[in-house]
Structures are given as structure tokens and as C-alpha cells.
Amino acid sequence: MIIITGAAGFIGSCLVQKLNEEGFYDLILVDDFSRSYNNKNLVGKKFSNQIDREEFAPWLRENQLHVQFIFHIGARTDTTEFDVEIFNRLNLNYTKEIWNICVEFGLPLVYASSAATYGLGEHGYDDDESKINLLKPLNPYGDSKNDFDIWALKQDKKPYFWAGLKFFNVYGPNEYHKGRMASVIFHTYKQIQKNGTMKLFQSHRADVNHGEQKRDFVYVKDVADVLYFFMHHRKDSGIYNLGSGRANTFLDLATHTFKALDKKPEIEFIPTPEDIRDKYQYFTEAKMDKLKAIGYHKPFHNLEEGVEDYVRNYLISETYL
């Protein structure tokens, strides 16, 4: 059995699809399945069972002999939530419990960290584990992810194989349920369809033009490929970046979306809200040398390729992966 937590969510459901495509159907899906709005992500997918996330830890202890691999993708990911206790419970402590069970029973574990751990990027975007204590996330979500990374590295007892993956700006199908936390590509498409225009934040720095703020946007299909790679690799434990390795501007993103819709770009710039202006990231770019060094060489979609596939094959028809 292969376990996927957060299985009804964006990345988790795309991983389920990837595993199905590779011939894996004995999957145990873990999530809060009472939220019917994102269960659509699982329609048509093959799996063995669904376990409520609150029941997962005792279930895992009882069924550990049958488990081959655990992907812990589930987390509270709302960067606008500031109740630290929520993140301590759902992200930090929940992941510690899964980790300890994996140690106890010798189970391999891949878990989702986040590029939110890098904060404003004062120390760069290098997944060098010696720098993790220096990072200053900008919100409780980023803190919860960084706190677990720090805790994991300090443990004397670790799973025989483990990897924490720092997801950058992931976009792609199956994020329809995410609302304001969906990718900028998703919101760009929605704005264009509704108003024919796209509104981007102005730059409030003299050295950056409007729309020239940059992010590392990574297509969810590429993320699923890397997760699948680790399931077979099972060595070189540690913390890894998972981005495209290339920063692109928001102007590029919007332009590619208009192009995928065969429309002329109509872009407006609006002030960045003052409450987030001092915490706004003007640049992120994953350094990907570490992943390549352990043998992952499959090329990532560039932004134009990913946007075109996402818009034309999923967003227009509201199709799921």
C-alpha cells in the first residue's frame, strides 16, 4: 500500500493520478473528506480506501506491515491565517507524529515543506540544510514548515529514507477548490474570462518595473514526477527544493495566459495592498542543483508550456487531472 495524505487536495490528487498512470492502485487516501467541494479531485481515480486524517495515526500503527511508502502532502496552507495553534496542530505536531511512527516501524516518508520558509529570501533560495536555522518566514504557515524542517534535522532517529520537499509556486489542474489560495494563473484566467483584463500588483521598488516581480512557478505535473522519483530512489535523505529552477515575471505569466486563450493582452496595474506590501516577495527562484545531483534529470515545463497545457486542456473545460 502507498499512502497519500492531503489526497483530495491540489497536489495530493495529482499525485494519485500519477500513481494510477504508473499502475499503482493500492492507494490509501488520507484527508478530511467531509469537505465535498474538493472531493471532485478524486472522481475516476483508483484507490483502496479513504481514511479520515484524525483517524490516520492509529490506523497506520495497526496497518504498518502493509505500507510500502508514505507521501505526507496534507497541510494547512493558508498564508493569510494567523492562528498559530492551527498550524502547530495540523502542520507541525501532526507531521511529528507521522515521522515518529515511520521511525518506529521503518517506513519511508516524503513530506511537503514549502518555499514559504525562505521569507524574503535574505539568505537566498539554496536548499543547503546548514542554512535552515537562519531562515525567517513571513507568516505562521511558513514558520510551521520551517519549524518542522529544523526539528527533523535535529532528530537522532530518522526514517531509513525521508525527504522534505520545498514546493515553490505550484500551479495546474485540480486547484478549483482553493479560492484565494489558488495560483495566479488560475486567477488570471478567471479575470480574463470575466472582464477581458488582468490586474497585477504595481512595483513599489525603484529597481523593479511594474509586473517585473518574479516567482518560480512550477507545474503540478512536474511536482508529481519528482514525488514519484523519490518513491523509487529511496536514498539521499534530506531537504530539497522543488521548483522549476527558473524565475518568471508576473507579466510573462499574464501574457502567456492571454496567448493560450488567443486573446490580446490587456493588463492593468494596481497598488499592492499596504497590509502585505512590506512582506511582498519580489523574487523567488529554486536552486535545483541538489535534486539534479542525486540523479533527477527530467526537464520541467517552462512557463509558457505549462500555462498553455493548463489553460487549454483543463481550465477552459473545467477538467480535472
N, C-alpha and C positions, 0 to 999 in steps of 0.2 A: 504494500500500500504506500501511496505517496500522499502526503498531507499538504494542503494549501490553506493557510488562514487568510482571512480577507478575501475569500474566494468569490464572493458575489460583487466585489468592488471592481474598480477600473483595471488595475494591473493584475490582480488575482484572477479575474475571469479570463483575461487574455492569456495568462499562463495556463489555465485549464484548457483553453482551445489549443494552445501549442502542444501540450502533452497529448491531447486527443489526436492531433495530426501526426504525432510521432508514434502512435499506437499504444498509449498508456490510458487505460480506462478505470483501473482500480484506484480511484482517487477518493480521498476523504476531504470534503469541503467544510471549512470552519468559518462561521460568520454569525452575525445577528440576522437571521433570516426572517425576523418579524418585519423588517423594512422592505415591503413588497416592491417599492419603486426601483430598487436595483437588482431584484431577482430576475428581471428580464435579461440580465447579462448571462444567465446560465441556461436559457432556453436552447434546447437542441444539443447541449453538451452531455457527454457520457461520464458518469461517476458512480461510485458505490454507495456513498452515504453522505448525509449532511449532519454536522454536529454544531449545536449552539456554542458560541465562544465561551459562555460561562460554564459549560459542562466539559470543555475540551481537556483541561489538565487531568482531572480524574479519569476521563476516557482514555487519554494517552497512557497513563500508568497501567491501566487494565489491558491495553491492546498493543503495548510497545513491541512485543515479539513479532508482530506482523508488519511493522512500519519499516520502510526502506529509506525514506527521506522526508524531511520537513522543510517546507517553504513558509516562513512566517512573514507574510506580506501585510497582514491586517494591522491597522493602527488608527488612532485618531489623528487626522491630518489637517485639521482646520487651523490655519495660521492666524486667524482672527480671534480664536478662542484664548482667553487669558486666565482661565481657571486651572491653576497648576495641578490641583488634585486630580482632575480628569486625566491629565497626561501622565501623572505618576501612576495612576491605577491602570489605564488602558495601554500605555506605551512602555513605561519603564518597568514597573513591577510585574506586569503580565509577561513581558519578554524575559525577565529574570527567571520566572517560574518555568517557562518553556525551556530555557537554557539549562537549568538545573536538572530537569527531567532528562534532557538529551545527554548530559554528563553521566547521570546515574545509569542509564541504560545503553549507552554507546550509540546514540543516534546522530546522524549528520544533520546540520542545520544551516540554512541560509536565511538571513533576516534582512528586513528593509531598514536601512538607515536613511539619511537624507542629505542633500546638498545644503539644506537649511542650516546644517551645523556650521557652515563656513561664515555665516553672518555677512558682513560687508566685504569679506574677502581680504581682510587686513594681512592675513598670512598666506594668501594665495589659495589655489584650489588643488593642492597636491595631497593625495591620499597617503602621505607619509605618516605612519602611526605615531612617530615621535612628536608630531606637532598637534595632536588631537587635544591635549590639555590646554593649548594656547587659544583654541577657537572660542569665539564669542557670538553665539547665535542671537538672533534679534527677537525671538518670541519663545513662549513656553513650549511650543511644538518642537522647535529646533533644539531647545535645551534638553527635552526628554530624549531625543535621538542621540545627542552628543553625550548626555549622561550615561546612556546605556553603552555606547561605544567605549567610553572611559572605563566603566565598570567591567565590561567584557575583557578588555586588555589586562586588567589587574588580576583576573581570576587565576588561581593556581591550577584549578581543574577546569578544563575546557572540553567541549565535544571533540571527538577524534578528528572530525573535519567541521569547520564552521567558516562562514563568510558573512560579513556585513556589507551591504551594497548601498552606496550613497547615490540615490536616484537624483538626477538633475531635473530639468523641466520636462516631464513626460507628457506626451500628447498622443491622441489616437482614439480609435473606436472604443465604445463601452464606457465613456465618461458622461453620458447623457444625464445621469442622476446627480452629478456633483455640484450643480448650481454655480454659485460664485467661485467655487474652488476648481472648476473645470479649467482646462488650458486656455491660453489666449487665442489659440487657433479656433477653438470651439466658439468662443465669444465673438471673435472676428466674423466667423461665418454667420452667426445669428444676427449680428448688427447689419451686415451687408444685406442679408435676406430681408430684414425688416425695414431698413432705412436707405439702403444703397450706399452707405458710407461707413467708415470705421473711425472711431475716436481713439487716439493714442495719447499717452501722457506726454506733456511737454518735458523738455530737459530743464532742470534748474541748476545746471552747472555750465560754466562758461566754456569748458573744454569739450562739451558733448552737444551736438546738434539735436534738435527735436527728432525723435524717432530713432536716434542712433544708439540708444541704450541697448545693451547686448545681453543675451542669455544663451545658455547651452540647451537647446531644445532637442530632445531625444524621442524618437518614435517608439511607441509601446511594443511594436513587433520586434524591434531590436532589443529592448529590455527583456522580453520573453526569451529571445535567443540566448542571451547571456545567462539568464537563470537556468535554462536547460543545459548549457555548457557546464555550469558548476555541478549540476546533478551527476554528471558523468566524470568530471575532473576529480573531485573529492581529495584534493591535496592543496598545498599552498594556502593554508588558512590565513585569514586576515581581513582587513577592511579595504574595500575597493571603491573607486569612483565608478559610476555608471551613467555616463553622458555620451553625447556624440563625439566629444573632443573638439568641437568647433563652435565658437560663439557666433550668433547671427543677430542682426538688429531687428527690432520690432517693425521697422519699416519694411525690411525684407519679408518678414512673416506676413504682414498685411498684403504686400504686393503679390506674393505667391498665392495667397488665398483668393484674391480678385482674379488672378490669372487662371486658377483652377476652375473658376466659375465663368470664365470667358467674359469678364467684365473689366471695364476701365477703372483703375484705382481712383477712389475718392476718399481721401484721408484728411481728418481734422485733428488738431492738437489741442488738448485741454490741460489745465493746470493739474499737477499731481496733488491729491488731497493733502492738506497740511498735516493731518494726523499720522501720515505714513511717509511724508517727504524726507524726514531725516533718517529713515530706516530703509529707504528705497535702494535696491541694488542696481547699479549702473552697468555691471559686468559680471558674468559668471562663465567659466569655461573649464570643463573637467580635464584634468591631466590624466591621460589614459594609458600611460606607459606601463604601469604596474599590471594591468589586465593583459596587455599585449605580451608582457614578459613571461607570463605563465602559459602562453600558447593560444590566446584568443585572437584570431586574425580575420574573422568575418567582417566585411565592411558594413558600416552603418549607413542608413538612408541619409542623404543630405536633406536639408530643409525643404527644398523645392519638391524633391521626390516624395517625401513623407506627406507634405501638405496635399499634393495632388492625389495621392492614394487615399488619404483620409477624407478629403472633400468629395471626390468623385465616386468613390466606392462605398462610403459609409454615411457621411453627413447628409448628402442630398436625398438619399433614400431612407435615412434614419435606420440603417442596417447595423447589426451587431456583428462583432468578430466571433 
